[in-house]
Amino acid sequence: MMDKAKQDELKKAAAKKAAELVHDEMILGVGTGSTVKFFIDELGKLKEEAGLHLKAVVTTSSRSQKQLEGLGFKVSPLADVDQVDLTVDGADRVDSQLNGIKGGGAALTLEKNVAVNSKKNVWIVDESKVVDHLSGFALPVEVLPISCEQTKRRFEAEGLNPVFRLNPDGSRLKTHYGNYILDLDLARIPVPSGLADYLDHTTGVVEHGLFLNICDQVIIARDNGEIEVKKR
């Protein structure tokens, strides 16, 4: 198991590499998570040292928004921009086909909306997130409260092992949009496209954390200190 200091070092290296893709007058999408936090730090340095000016910035979490605004960036709602030039985000898992699982921070719906409205999507990860086949992380599914119990039973019948995501006090976690998350405890997802299609057509599902054919480039910080860039 990699210690946190080493993992943070790798995340910083990946974030710095991603910052090289950012140019003046871009409409930039910024995701959420621990690796993205380091990326935002790099944006702050570019602003201070090189006078970086972005046409607009959209983000997928209040935490990222607060950090960006603290560095002097103005954050706009996605609906207020035309199309995002580049979105940089993290991922909970990414496979050899550059498909991923996202939603560990419960922001999957906004993350996917920003991603599909971006010309280019880049994920920054340390090598602990890289797998041959999607596995090792519960798949988040955002569901409507009005039919959440029926949706859960439907998933149980399909052998998907759904569990409501909870707050520390034991109450059900609510997303930014007031919905619940069912985490599907799957040992492995052999056919991600098949599961995505099933979830896409299940009434009561708002969104799911399978991000397929969305990512264009993954920047991987390897344990040996190397930065690997994989493109679709």
Rosetta blueprint (number, residue, H / E / L):
1 M L
2 M L
3 D L
4 K H
5 A H
6 K H
7 Q H
8 D H
9 E H
10 L H
11 K H
12 K H
13 A H
14 A H
15 A H
16 K H
17 K H
18 A H
19 A H
20 E L
21 L L
22 V L
23 H L
24 D L
25 E L
26 M L
27 I E
28 L E
29 G E
30 V E
31 G L
32 T L
33 G L
34 S H
35 T H
36 V H
37 K H
38 F H
39 F H
40 I H
41 D H
42 E H
43 L H
44 G H
45 K H
46 L H
47 K H
48 E H
49 E H
50 A H
51 G L
52 L L
53 H L
54 L L
55 K L
56 A E
57 V E
58 V E
59 T E
60 T L
61 S L
62 S H
63 R H
64 S H
65 Q H
66 K H
67 Q H
68 L H
69 E H
70 G H
71 L L
72 G L
73 F L
74 K L
75 V E
76 S L
77 P L
78 L H
79 A H
80 D H
81 V L
82 D L
83 Q L
84 V E
85 D L
86 L E
87 T E
88 V E
89 D E
90 G L
91 A L
92 D L
93 R E
94 V E
95 D L
96 S L
97 Q L
98 L L
99 N L
100 G E
101 I E
102 K L
103 G L
104 G L
105 G L
106 A L
107 A L
108 L H
109 T H
110 L H
111 E H
112 K H
113 N H
114 V H
115 A H
116 V H
117 N L
118 S E
119 K L
120 K L
121 N E
122 V E
123 W E
124 I E
125 V E
126 D E
127 E H
128 S H
129 K H
130 V E
131 V L
132 D L
133 H L
134 L L
135 S E
136 G L
137 F L
138 A L
139 L E
140 P E
141 V E
142 E E
143 V E
144 L L
145 P H
146 I H
147 S H
148 C H
149 E H
150 Q H
151 T H
152 K H
153 R H
154 R H
155 F H
156 E H
157 A H
158 E L
159 G L
160 L L
161 N L
162 P E
163 V E
164 F E
165 R L
166 L E
167 N L
168 P L
169 D L
170 G L
171 S L
172 R E
173 L L
174 K L
175 T L
176 H L
177 Y L
178 G L
179 N L
180 Y E
181 I E
182 L E
183 D E
184 L E
185 D L
186 L L
187 A L
188 R E
189 I L
190 P L
191 V L
192 P H
193 S H
194 G H
195 L H
196 A H
197 D H
198 Y H
199 L H
200 D H
201 H L
202 T L
203 T L
204 G L
205 V E
206 V E
207 E E
208 H E
209 G L
210 L E
211 F E
212 L L
213 N L
214 I L
215 C L
216 D L
217 Q E
218 V E
219 I E
220 I E
221 A E
222 R L
223 D L
224 N L
225 G L
226 E L
227 I E
228 E E
229 V E
230 K E
231 K E
232 R L
